[in-house]
Every structure is written in structure tokens, then in C-alpha cells.
Amino acid sequence: MLLNSKALVRSPQLTIDRNRMGATPKSIRPATGKLAAALWPLCLVACVVFVAALAGILTRPLGFIAALWPANAILLGLFVVRPQLAGYPGWLGALIGFLVAGHLSGDDPSTNLWLTDANLIGVATGYVLFRWLGPDDRALRRPLSVLHMLLICVAAAGMAAGVGCILASFLSTLPMKTGFIFWFTTELSNYVIILPVLLTFPRGLRLPELVERLRNFVPDAPTTMPVLALCLSVIASIGIGGPGAIAFPIPALLWCSLSYGMFPTSVLVLLSSLTMLVAESADLIYLPSTVDLLDNSMSFRLGLTLLAVGPLTVATITVAQRGLLARLDRAVSMDSLTDILARRAYLERSAALLAQPQSNLFSGVAVLMIDIDHFKQVNDEHGHAAGDAVLVAVTDAIGDELRRLDLFGRLGGEEFAVTLPDITSDDAVAMAERLRHTVERLMIPAGAGRVIRISISIGINHRARHPAGGVVEMLPLADAALYQAKALGRNRIVLYVPPVRGSAAAE
């Protein structure tokens, strides 16, 4: 008891001293961190939803249903792309954002709460369904991804309209069926034209990088023609009007989807669709008169929404095809073990490099033949897995020393070749010596605490001008210098000297 009493007496003094020193009690730090972690998604989602909802509220033609309502699509896209925001704080932030925007617009509390519930139910439905899809589908990278997105948007719009149309029947003279259809078509069009932009936005792209890309962008005819055609087709659609007005931009959008990536196409679909929706709402597009103007508007929106699916689908197929071709090209061009150029790709790219015109300040070209010394002994003593590790370590070490324009390929087994463009003979020898020294310092783990030390031999063939026979003419001469380096004891370099000079090859 005496010990406990002393502890009770000393604790306040200890606490006072620490507070005087400016230290924060440890029990407060975790609580502060948790509070900040919860407030960040809450505040972010609340602000985004508030701004988007307020913008949509300004477009309410009927007093309760907005002609353009981006808040739900933006919220769904934000939760799908950033799942860490879809926790309880994020949903609470969405609720606050909707309620505050509705309150500022003059909605009575019951109407505001009902509309908010309809919006959140639709977003929750879409979010749950998106969670069933794989990452590639969520990012619209597969041919059927747009179709899956469309079906999810139909379900989300249907759930929101089912809840919202009940309120619509009380707040207006519209039948419940008409309110459901108008709510559904408006919600669906917003989802389909806005969601793809959010789902395909380049990951990790920051604003400074985007600004730098735009600053360095140089427009040319192949790049600008599809966009120009789209602008002209939208203008024609608004100016001519008629039942086929919504179809005018389709050829240009298909051209854009074949020319650009998924994200640029999504942005163009969004901009063109919004332009036509605004023009239709402002009666700038001539449409045949019908008995019910509301039916006419709903038909236009639904048709425009479904037509937007075509270019988006073509864009996903185009992107998937380009990715497949890139992977096939890489599989053919790159060595599967060392991830450097395979023999055929190295020879083709070296031939193309040596076929380029030379400037007056051209320094020459060199080809290096490289062989790992006693590589068979490594396989025999340590096994083929260790031999593969040696190949990877050697190629990584050499690749780190080469220049950006140098070509590095594996010709087979433990033999490699390097093409050094625009380089003098002395610099080529210095480069080869640097490669040899770098590899000589490697210590490659071989398991059981063992380490493999390795060396390489290098043969060099340098030409002051590009040879008429290209790399095929230079490789055998570099190979001859390599064999001389191995004959002289390995772990050395030899520069090929033409016989006409009357001297043997020198180290």
C-alpha cells in the first residue's frame, strides 16, 4: 500500500513536468490519429458530394428531379476507384453532403431526407455490384467491361428511381410510372457518361505531370482530325436536329475510340453527350413534337445514353488489342530470363540503327561481344538455378552501365552483344573495361552461405563509319576479338585491329 501511495503521489508531478516540457500524452496520440483518419474521408466525400449535388439541383426542371445529376455517378466512381473512402466515414460524409445541399436549395426536411435516401440506395447498389467485378473490369480494360458497367448502372438507376418515384407522385401531378421512367433515364444517362471518365482516369497521374504533358503536346493532323470531326458532327446534330440527331456524332466517336486510349475516349463521350443534353434541355435541338414533351425528352436521353456505349466498347477492345500486341511483341523481342533483347530483336534493331544517316560529328560505332568466363563450371558446381541467377546478375550489372541508346542483347547461352552508337574507339574500350570491372566485383549468392564470383571476356569491333554490311559484318570480327581475349587468359578485353594495319589485335 505504501508503494502504491507513493506512485499516486508522484504521478501528478510527473504529468505536470511532461506537460511543461510540451510532450503529448501517449494516450492522446493514437486517438488523434484515428480521428484524423476518420475525418479525412468524411470531409473529402462530403465536399465532393455537396458541390456535385448543388450543381445538379440547379438543373431541376420539375422542382424535384434534376435534368443533370452528376453527384451519384461521381460518388460511385470515387468509391470504386478509392475503396478506402467507402467506409463508414465516407458514407456519412456523402449523407451530410446531400443533406446540406438539399437544405440550401430550400427542400423541406422530409423531402430532403427521402431524396438523399434514394441517391444513397442507388450508389450503394452500384458499389456492391462493382465489388463483384475484377480489377480489370472495374477499370474497363476488358471487351465486356462496358457491358458489365451498363448493367450495373441499370440496377443502380432502377433502385434509386424505385425509391424516388414514390416521392415524385406526392410532389407533382406526374403518375408514379412517369416519375420512375424520367428518374431512371436521367440517372442512367448520368452514370453511363460520367462513370467511364472516373474508372479509366490514369492511376498515379498528378496534376503537375498532367500540366507538363499538355504543355509539351504538339498537335498534328492524325491527332486532331478525330476531335475536329466530333466537334463538327455535334454542331451538325444541334443545327439540323430531327429524329436522327443523336446518331450524328457516332462515326466521329468511333474514329476517336480507334485513335485514342480509353480515358481520352471517355472524356470525349462525356463532353459530346453533355453538350447534346444541354442543347436538348435548352430546346436548341429540333425534335419532332409529341403529345408529351416529357416522353420526348426521356426518349432522347435514353437513346443518347445507349449510343454512347458503342464507342466506349470499341475503345476497350482497341486498348485490349493493343495491350495484347504489346505483350506478344515483348515476348518475341525480349529474352524471358534476363529481360534484355533476344537475338533476333537485337540483330534487327542494330541493323536499323546502323542504317540511319550519320551526322558530320559522328564518332563511330562499336559492337561488343561478351562471354561469361567458365560458365559451364558454374552450372556443374552450383546447378542450373545458380547459373540462371548468374545470367540475371550479369545482365543487370551490364545494363546499369550502358547508355540510353545502347542496344544490349542475348545471342544465346552465356554470350551477349552490345551495340554502342556514336562512340569513339577509346570510349568503347573504356566502356568495355567498365563493364568488365563491374561484373568482376559481383558477389552472387548460391545458397548455403556460398557466393559465386564471376568474370567476363569482351571482344570489340569499332568502325569510324557505319559498315555497308551492318551489324552482321561487325559481329564476326568482334567475336574473333572475343576468342582472342579468352585465349589470352579470360577476364580481359581485346580490340579488333584490321590486318591491313600490320599489327595483331591488342589488349
Backbone torsions as a table, in degrees:
resi	resn	phi	psi	omega
1	MET	NA	-36.9	179.0
2	LEU	-63.7	-39.0	179.4
3	LEU	-65.6	-42.8	179.4
4	ASN	-65.7	-35.1	179.4
5	SER	-65.6	-42.6	177.7
6	LYS	-62.0	-38.8	179.1
7	ALA	-63.2	-40.5	179.5
8	LEU	-66.4	-31.4	179.7
9	VAL	-75.2	-37.3	-174.2
10	ARG	-80.8	-27.6	-174.6
11	SER	-60.0	-46.3	178.9
12	PRO	-60.3	-41.0	179.9
13	GLN	-62.3	-41.1	178.9
14	LEU	-63.1	-40.9	179.6
15	THR	-65.4	-40.7	-179.6
16	ILE	-64.5	-42.7	-179.4
17	ASP	-61.1	-40.9	-178.6
18	ARG	-68.6	-39.5	179.3
19	ASN	-65.3	-35.5	177.2
20	ARG	-64.4	-31.6	-180.0
21	MET	-80.2	-5.2	178.3
22	GLY	87.5	10.3	-178.8
23	ALA	-78.7	145.7	177.5
24	THR	-94.6	128.6	177.7
25	PRO	-55.1	140.0	-175.4
26	LYS	-62.9	-31.3	-178.4
27	SER	-67.7	-23.7	-178.7
28	ILE	-82.8	-31.6	-175.2
29	ARG	-60.8	-50.0	179.0
30	PRO	-62.1	-37.0	-180.0
31	ALA	-65.3	-40.7	178.1
32	THR	-63.7	-41.7	178.6
33	GLY	-63.9	-41.2	178.9
34	LYS	-66.0	-39.5	179.5
35	LEU	-63.9	-42.2	178.6
36	ALA	-65.9	-39.0	179.4
37	ALA	-65.4	-30.5	179.3
38	ALA	-82.9	-36.0	-177.1
39	LEU	-72.8	-30.6	-177.3
40	TRP	-61.6	-54.5	177.7
41	PRO	-65.3	-34.1	179.4
42	LEU	-61.8	-49.1	-178.1
43	CYS	-67.5	-41.3	-179.1
44	LEU	-62.6	-50.8	-178.4
45	VAL	-65.2	-40.2	-180.0
46	ALA	-61.2	-43.0	-179.9
47	CYS	-66.2	-44.9	-179.3
48	VAL	-62.8	-46.7	-179.1
49	VAL	-65.6	-40.9	-179.6
50	PHE	-60.2	-48.3	-178.7
51	VAL	-64.5	-45.4	-178.4
52	ALA	-67.2	-39.8	-179.9
53	ALA	-68.4	-40.4	179.0
54	LEU	-63.3	-38.0	176.7
55	ALA	-64.8	-38.1	178.8
56	GLY	-70.9	-36.1	-179.0
57	ILE	-61.4	-32.0	-179.8
58	LEU	-67.3	-12.2	-177.8
59	THR	-107.4	20.3	-179.3
60	ARG	-76.9	106.1	179.9
61	PRO	-80.3	-23.2	-175.3
62	LEU	-108.5	3.2	178.8
63	GLY	88.7	-14.4	-179.4
64	PHE	-139.8	-20.1	179.1
65	ILE	-119.7	126.3	-177.4
66	ALA	-83.0	140.3	175.5
67	ALA	-69.4	-32.9	176.9
68	LEU	-132.8	116.9	-175.5
69	TRP	-130.6	87.8	-175.8
70	PRO	-81.1	-11.0	-171.0
71	ALA	-60.3	-45.1	-176.4
72	ASN	-66.6	-42.8	180.0
73	ALA	-65.8	-41.0	179.4
74	ILE	-65.9	-42.7	179.5
75	LEU	-63.7	-44.3	178.9
76	LEU	-63.2	-45.3	178.5
77	GLY	-62.3	-38.8	179.1
78	LEU	-63.7	-42.0	-179.9
79	PHE	-70.2	-36.4	-179.3
80	VAL	-71.2	-43.1	-178.2
81	VAL	-74.7	-36.2	-179.8
82	ARG	-120.9	79.5	-177.2
83	PRO	-60.3	-23.6	179.6
84	GLN	-64.9	-18.3	177.7
85	LEU	-85.6	-10.0	-173.6
86	ALA	-90.8	24.8	174.5
87	GLY	-84.2	-171.0	179.7
88	TYR	-58.1	-43.0	177.8
89	PRO	-60.3	-38.3	180.0
90	GLY	-65.1	-45.2	178.6
91	TRP	-66.2	-37.8	176.6
92	LEU	-64.2	-39.9	176.4
93	GLY	-62.3	-39.8	177.5
94	ALA	-63.1	-43.3	178.1
95	LEU	-59.4	-45.6	-179.9
96	ILE	-64.2	-43.3	-179.6
97	GLY	-60.7	-44.5	178.5
98	PHE	-64.5	-45.1	-176.4
99	LEU	-66.3	-42.0	-179.7
100	VAL	-65.8	-43.0	178.6
101	ALA	-62.9	-42.3	178.0
102	GLY	-65.3	-38.0	179.3
103	HIS	-65.1	-43.7	-180.0
104	LEU	-66.8	-25.2	179.4
105	SER	-82.7	-5.7	176.8
106	GLY	97.0	9.5	177.9
107	ASP	-69.3	140.5	174.3
108	ASP	-71.1	157.2	-172.6
109	PRO	-55.1	-41.5	-177.8
110	SER	-67.7	-42.3	177.5
111	THR	-65.0	-43.4	-180.0
112	ASN	-59.5	-45.9	-179.1
113	LEU	-66.4	-38.8	-179.6
114	TRP	-66.2	-45.3	179.0
115	LEU	-64.0	-38.8	178.2
116	THR	-63.8	-41.9	177.8
117	ASP	-60.9	-42.1	179.7
118	ALA	-62.4	-43.5	179.7
119	ASN	-63.3	-46.6	-177.2
120	LEU	-68.6	-34.2	178.0
121	ILE	-65.3	-41.2	177.5
122	GLY	-64.0	-44.0	179.3
123	VAL	-65.0	-42.0	179.8
124	ALA	-62.9	-39.3	177.4
125	THR	-62.0	-46.7	179.0
126	GLY	-64.2	-38.9	-178.7
127	TYR	-65.8	-43.0	179.1
128	VAL	-62.9	-42.0	-179.5
129	LEU	-69.4	-37.5	177.6
130	PHE	-64.6	-30.2	179.9
131	ARG	-65.0	-22.8	178.1
132	TRP	-75.5	-19.3	-178.1
133	LEU	-84.9	157.0	175.9
134	GLY	-78.4	169.4	-178.6
135	PRO	-59.0	-38.8	-179.7
136	ASP	-67.2	-37.3	177.6
137	ASP	-68.0	-40.9	-179.4
138	ARG	-65.2	-30.5	178.7
139	ALA	-92.3	8.4	178.5
140	LEU	57.6	48.5	-179.4
141	ARG	-105.4	-0.7	-179.3
142	ARG	-115.7	154.4	-175.5
143	PRO	-56.2	-34.3	-178.7
144	LEU	-94.8	6.8	-176.5
145	SER	-63.6	-40.0	-178.8
146	VAL	-66.3	-37.7	177.2
147	LEU	-63.8	-42.5	177.0
148	HIS	-62.2	-41.2	178.1
149	MET	-62.6	-41.1	179.7
150	LEU	-61.8	-44.1	-179.9
151	LEU	-64.3	-38.8	177.7
152	ILE	-66.1	-40.7	178.5
153	CYS	-64.6	-37.0	176.5
154	VAL	-62.1	-44.6	179.9
155	ALA	-65.2	-44.3	-179.6
156	ALA	-64.5	-44.5	178.9
157	ALA	-65.4	-37.3	179.1
158	GLY	-65.1	-41.3	178.8
159	MET	-66.0	-43.7	178.6
160	ALA	-64.5	-42.1	-179.6
161	ALA	-67.6	-35.1	179.4
162	GLY	-62.5	-38.0	177.9
163	VAL	-79.1	-41.7	-174.7
164	GLY	-72.0	-31.3	-176.0
165	CYS	-67.9	-23.1	177.1
166	ILE	-64.0	-44.1	177.3
167	LEU	-67.8	-36.0	-178.7
168	ALA	-60.8	-35.7	-178.9
169	SER	-68.7	-24.4	179.0
170	PHE	-87.4	-31.7	-175.0
171	LEU	-89.8	-9.2	-179.0
172	SER	-147.5	177.1	178.6
173	THR	-88.6	2.9	-179.9
174	LEU	-68.0	140.0	172.1
175	PRO	-63.9	155.2	-178.6
176	MET	-60.5	-36.7	-179.8
177	LYS	-63.4	-44.1	179.6
178	THR	-65.8	-40.9	177.5
179	GLY	-62.2	-39.3	178.9
180	PHE	-63.9	-46.4	-176.5
181	ILE	-65.2	-43.4	-179.6
182	PHE	-64.9	-44.5	178.6
183	TRP	-61.1	-44.4	-177.1
184	PHE	-63.3	-48.7	-177.3
185	THR	-66.1	-39.9	178.6
186	THR	-64.9	-45.6	-179.6
187	GLU	-64.6	-42.2	-178.9
188	LEU	-64.3	-43.4	179.9
189	SER	-63.5	-39.3	178.1
190	ASN	-63.5	-43.5	179.5
191	TYR	-62.3	-48.7	-171.0
192	VAL	-68.6	-33.7	-176.6
193	ILE	-91.6	-19.3	-178.0
194	ILE	-98.9	-42.4	-175.1
195	LEU	-55.6	-44.7	-177.9
196	PRO	-56.8	-34.3	179.5
197	VAL	-63.8	-42.3	-178.9
198	LEU	-72.9	-38.8	-177.0
199	LEU	-71.9	-27.9	-176.5
200	THR	-105.0	5.0	179.5
201	PHE	-59.2	130.4	-176.0
202	PRO	-55.6	127.8	-179.9
203	ARG	-71.8	139.7	176.1
204	GLY	75.8	4.1	179.7
205	LEU	-83.1	116.9	-179.0
206	ARG	-97.0	160.7	-175.8
207	LEU	-58.5	-44.4	178.3
208	PRO	-60.3	-38.5	178.6
209	GLU	-65.8	-40.3	178.4
210	LEU	-63.7	-42.6	178.7
211	VAL	-63.0	-39.5	179.4
212	GLU	-65.3	-39.6	177.7
213	ARG	-63.6	-43.9	-179.9
214	LEU	-65.7	-35.0	-179.7
215	ARG	-68.2	-35.7	-178.6
216	ASN	-89.4	0.0	-178.4
217	PHE	-71.5	128.5	178.4
218	VAL	-116.7	106.4	-177.0
219	PRO	-68.5	142.3	174.1
220	ASP	-137.3	174.6	-174.7
221	ALA	-60.4	-49.0	-180.0
222	PRO	-60.4	-28.7	-178.2
223	THR	-81.9	-39.2	-172.7
224	THR	-91.3	-22.3	-175.2
225	MET	-61.2	-44.6	178.1
226	PRO	-60.8	-40.3	179.2
227	VAL	-66.6	-41.8	178.3
228	LEU	-62.3	-42.5	177.6
229	ALA	-62.2	-38.0	178.3
230	LEU	-65.3	-43.6	178.7
231	CYS	-61.0	-43.8	-180.0
232	LEU	-65.4	-37.8	-179.5
233	SER	-69.1	-36.8	176.7
234	VAL	-66.5	-42.0	177.4
235	ILE	-61.4	-42.9	178.7
236	ALA	-63.9	-38.8	179.6
237	SER	-61.6	-43.1	-179.7
238	ILE	-72.3	-39.2	-176.6
239	GLY	-73.8	-38.2	-176.7
240	ILE	-87.1	-45.7	179.8
241	GLY	69.1	-159.5	-179.3
242	GLY	95.0	175.0	-176.5
243	PRO	-60.5	-29.7	-177.7
244	GLY	-93.0	13.6	-174.9
245	ALA	-61.8	-38.0	-176.6
246	ILE	-68.4	-19.0	-176.7
247	ALA	-89.8	-11.0	-176.8
248	PHE	-57.0	-43.7	-175.8
249	PRO	-77.7	-5.7	-173.0
250	ILE	-60.0	-49.1	179.2
251	PRO	-58.0	-41.3	179.6
252	ALA	-66.7	-38.2	178.3
253	LEU	-65.8	-38.0	176.1
254	LEU	-64.9	-38.1	176.5
255	TRP	-62.5	-42.9	178.1
256	CYS	-63.4	-40.7	-178.4
257	SER	-66.8	-27.0	176.9
258	LEU	-84.7	-16.8	-175.4
259	SER	-100.7	-30.7	-174.0
260	TYR	-116.0	179.0	175.9
261	GLY	-81.2	-176.2	-176.7
262	MET	-68.2	-43.7	-178.0
263	PHE	-65.6	-49.2	176.8
264	PRO	-58.6	-38.6	178.2
265	THR	-64.2	-40.4	178.6
266	SER	-62.1	-40.5	178.7
267	VAL	-64.6	-42.4	179.8
268	LEU	-66.8	-38.5	176.0
269	VAL	-63.2	-42.3	178.6
270	LEU	-61.1	-49.7	-176.4
271	LEU	-64.9	-44.5	-179.5
272	SER	-66.9	-39.8	179.6
273	SER	-67.3	-43.7	178.3
274	LEU	-62.7	-39.3	178.6
275	THR	-60.7	-43.1	-179.0
276	MET	-74.1	-33.7	176.3
277	LEU	-65.4	-42.5	178.2
278	VAL	-65.2	-41.8	178.7
279	ALA	-63.3	-38.1	178.8
280	GLU	-69.1	-40.8	179.3
281	SER	-66.2	-32.2	-179.9
282	ALA	-89.5	8.7	179.6
283	ASP	60.2	32.0	176.9
284	LEU	-86.3	-18.1	177.6
285	ILE	-100.1	124.5	178.4
286	TYR	-75.4	121.7	176.2
287	LEU	-125.0	144.2	178.3
288	PRO	-56.3	135.9	-178.7
289	SER	-70.0	142.7	177.0
290	THR	-126.3	171.3	179.6
291	VAL	-62.4	-39.1	-177.3
292	ASP	-117.6	114.3	179.5
293	LEU	-64.1	-32.0	179.7
294	LEU	-64.9	-41.4	176.7
295	ASP	-61.8	-39.4	179.5
296	ASN	-61.8	-43.7	-179.6
297	SER	-66.5	-42.4	180.0
298	MET	-64.4	-40.4	178.7
299	SER	-63.7	-41.6	179.1
300	PHE	-62.4	-46.0	-178.2
301	ARG	-64.9	-43.4	-179.2
302	LEU	-65.4	-41.8	177.9
303	GLY	-64.2	-41.5	178.7
304	LEU	-64.4	-37.6	179.7
305	THR	-65.3	-47.8	-177.4
306	LEU	-69.0	-33.4	178.0
307	LEU	-68.6	-27.7	178.4
308	ALA	-68.3	-21.1	-178.4
309	VAL	-66.7	-33.4	-177.4
310	GLY	-60.3	-57.9	178.8
311	PRO	-59.8	-36.0	178.7
312	LEU	-64.6	-40.2	178.8
313	THR	-66.7	-42.6	178.0
314	VAL	-61.2	-39.1	179.4
315	ALA	-63.6	-41.9	178.9
316	THR	-64.5	-40.3	178.6
317	ILE	-65.3	-41.1	179.3
318	THR	-63.2	-44.2	179.9
319	VAL	-65.2	-42.2	179.1
320	ALA	-63.6	-39.0	178.8
321	GLN	-65.9	-42.3	178.2
322	ARG	-63.9	-40.0	177.8
323	GLY	-63.7	-40.7	178.5
324	LEU	-64.4	-43.6	179.1
325	LEU	-64.6	-37.5	178.3
326	ALA	-65.2	-40.0	178.6
327	ARG	-67.9	-39.0	177.6
328	LEU	-65.4	-41.5	178.6
329	ASP	-63.9	-39.4	178.6
330	ARG	-67.4	-39.7	179.6
331	ALA	-63.0	-34.7	179.9
332	VAL	-80.3	-35.9	-172.2
333	SER	-85.9	-29.4	-171.8
334	MET	-107.4	143.3	174.8
335	ASP	-71.0	129.4	-172.5
336	SER	-66.5	-28.6	-177.7
337	LEU	-86.6	-50.8	-172.7
338	THR	-94.7	-11.4	179.3
339	ASP	60.7	33.5	170.2
340	ILE	-116.1	178.7	-176.6
341	LEU	-61.1	135.7	172.9
342	ALA	-75.0	170.4	-173.3
343	ARG	-56.1	-50.8	-175.9
344	ARG	-64.5	-44.9	-179.6
345	ALA	-64.4	-38.7	178.8
346	TYR	-62.9	-44.9	-179.4
347	LEU	-65.2	-41.2	-178.4
348	GLU	-67.0	-44.3	-178.0
349	ARG	-72.0	-33.0	176.0
350	SER	-68.1	-39.5	177.4
351	ALA	-63.0	-41.7	178.5
352	ALA	-66.0	-36.7	179.3
353	LEU	-66.0	-43.0	-178.6
354	LEU	-76.0	-11.2	177.7
355	ALA	-88.7	-7.4	-179.8
356	GLN	-73.1	150.0	179.1
357	PRO	-66.3	150.6	-177.6
358	GLN	-105.0	143.0	176.5
359	SER	-84.5	170.8	179.5
360	ASN	-67.4	-22.9	-179.1
361	LEU	-95.9	16.3	-178.2
362	PHE	-63.4	130.8	-174.7
363	SER	-92.8	-15.3	-177.5
364	GLY	122.2	179.0	-179.8
365	VAL	-137.5	145.5	-179.9
366	ALA	-131.5	146.1	174.0
367	VAL	-121.1	128.5	179.6
368	LEU	-109.4	130.8	170.0
369	MET	-104.6	127.2	-174.1
370	ILE	-123.2	136.0	178.5
371	ASP	-133.9	134.8	177.4
372	ILE	-78.5	125.3	-176.6
373	ASP	-71.2	135.9	174.3
374	HIS	53.3	40.3	-177.7
375	PHE	-68.6	-34.9	178.5
376	LYS	-61.5	-35.2	178.4
377	GLN	-66.4	-34.5	176.9
378	VAL	-63.7	-45.5	178.5
379	ASN	-62.9	-41.0	-177.7
380	ASP	-68.2	-38.1	-174.9
381	GLU	-86.1	-34.4	-172.0
382	HIS	-116.3	-10.3	180.0
383	GLY	97.6	163.4	-176.3
384	HIS	-70.4	-29.4	177.6
385	ALA	-63.1	-41.8	176.7
386	ALA	-66.8	-36.2	176.5
387	GLY	-62.0	-40.9	176.4
388	ASP	-63.0	-40.3	178.4
389	ALA	-62.4	-36.9	177.7
390	VAL	-65.2	-44.0	179.2
391	LEU	-60.1	-44.0	-179.6
392	VAL	-65.8	-44.2	-178.7
393	ALA	-64.2	-41.2	-179.1
394	VAL	-66.7	-45.3	-179.6
395	THR	-66.4	-36.9	176.9
396	ASP	-64.2	-42.6	-179.3
397	ALA	-64.9	-42.8	179.8
398	ILE	-67.5	-44.1	-178.8
399	GLY	-60.3	-33.5	179.4
400	ASP	-68.3	-22.5	-177.4
401	GLU	-92.1	-17.2	-175.1
402	LEU	-78.6	161.4	178.0
403	ARG	-83.3	168.9	-174.2
404	ARG	-63.9	-36.5	-175.6
405	LEU	-89.9	-5.3	179.7
406	ASP	-70.8	146.5	179.5
407	LEU	-107.5	130.2	-174.3
408	PHE	-129.9	120.9	-177.2
409	GLY	-137.8	157.8	176.0
410	ARG	-101.8	118.4	-178.0
411	LEU	-84.7	-21.4	180.0
412	GLY	150.2	141.8	179.0
413	GLY	57.5	-123.5	-179.7
414	GLU	-105.3	19.4	179.7
415	GLU	-102.6	134.9	-178.7
416	PHE	-133.1	161.0	177.6
417	ALA	-137.7	147.9	178.7
418	VAL	-132.2	131.7	173.7
419	THR	-106.0	122.1	-177.9
420	LEU	-111.2	102.8	-179.7
421	PRO	-82.1	152.6	174.9
422	ASP	50.5	62.8	-177.8
423	ILE	-144.5	143.0	177.8
424	THR	-79.8	167.1	179.7
425	SER	-63.0	-44.4	-179.8
426	ASP	-63.2	-40.3	179.6
427	ASP	-68.6	-33.4	177.1
428	ALA	-65.8	-41.2	176.9
429	VAL	-64.5	-41.0	179.0
430	ALA	-64.4	-40.4	177.4
431	MET	-62.7	-45.8	179.2
432	ALA	-61.2	-41.0	178.2
433	GLU	-63.8	-37.3	178.2
434	ARG	-66.3	-39.9	177.5
435	LEU	-64.0	-44.9	-179.2
436	ARG	-61.6	-43.6	-178.5
437	HIS	-67.7	-37.4	179.4
438	THR	-63.3	-45.2	179.9
439	VAL	-67.4	-37.0	-178.9
440	GLU	-61.7	-28.3	-178.8
441	ARG	-84.9	-6.9	-177.5
442	LEU	-65.9	142.8	172.5
443	MET	-127.7	102.4	-171.1
444	ILE	-99.5	119.7	179.6
445	PRO	-62.3	137.9	179.4
446	ALA	-122.8	14.4	179.7
447	GLY	84.7	155.9	179.2
448	ALA	57.3	32.0	178.2
449	GLY	76.3	4.7	-179.1
450	ARG	-86.8	152.2	179.9
451	VAL	-130.5	136.8	179.7
452	ILE	-102.2	127.6	172.8
453	ARG	-104.7	138.0	-172.1
454	ILE	-136.8	160.9	175.5
455	SER	-143.1	166.1	179.9
456	ILE	-132.3	155.0	172.4
457	SER	-114.6	143.7	-173.1
458	ILE	-133.5	132.3	171.0
459	GLY	-111.4	137.4	-173.8
460	ILE	-122.1	136.2	170.4
461	ASN	-126.9	119.0	-178.0
462	HIS	-114.8	140.5	175.6
463	ARG	-128.1	138.4	178.1
464	ALA	-71.2	-29.5	176.7
465	ARG	-129.8	160.6	178.2
466	HIS	-61.8	129.6	-179.8
467	PRO	-73.2	151.3	-179.9
468	ALA	-62.7	-34.6	-179.2
469	GLY	-84.2	-0.3	177.1
470	GLY	69.4	-154.6	-177.0
471	VAL	-66.5	-27.6	179.7
472	VAL	-64.2	-30.2	177.9
473	GLU	-77.1	-31.6	-175.1
474	MET	-85.4	-32.3	-175.4
475	LEU	-59.7	-47.7	-179.5
476	PRO	-60.0	-34.7	179.5
477	LEU	-71.4	-37.9	174.9
478	ALA	-67.0	-34.6	178.4
479	ASP	-67.1	-38.0	177.0
480	ALA	-63.2	-39.4	177.0
481	ALA	-67.1	-34.6	177.6
482	LEU	-63.4	-45.0	179.8
483	TYR	-63.9	-33.2	176.8
484	GLN	-67.9	-37.5	177.5
485	ALA	-63.9	-38.7	178.4
486	LYS	-69.6	-36.1	179.6
487	ALA	-68.8	-26.7	-179.4
488	LEU	-84.5	1.9	175.4
489	GLY	123.2	0.7	178.6
490	ARG	68.3	176.0	-179.0
491	ASN	52.9	48.3	-179.7
492	ARG	-156.2	171.4	178.4
493	ILE	-120.1	150.3	177.0
494	VAL	-136.2	130.2	176.2
495	LEU	-95.4	125.2	-180.0
496	TYR	-67.8	129.5	177.2
497	VAL	-116.8	122.7	-178.6
498	PRO	-57.9	143.7	-179.7
499	PRO	-59.7	-27.0	-176.8
500	VAL	-63.0	-18.6	179.1
501	ARG	-79.7	-10.7	176.4
502	GLY	76.3	22.1	178.5
503	SER	-138.8	151.9	178.9
504	ALA	-75.7	166.4	176.2
505	ALA	-63.3	139.3	-177.4
506	ALA	-113.6	154.9	179.4
507	GLU	-74.5	NA	NA
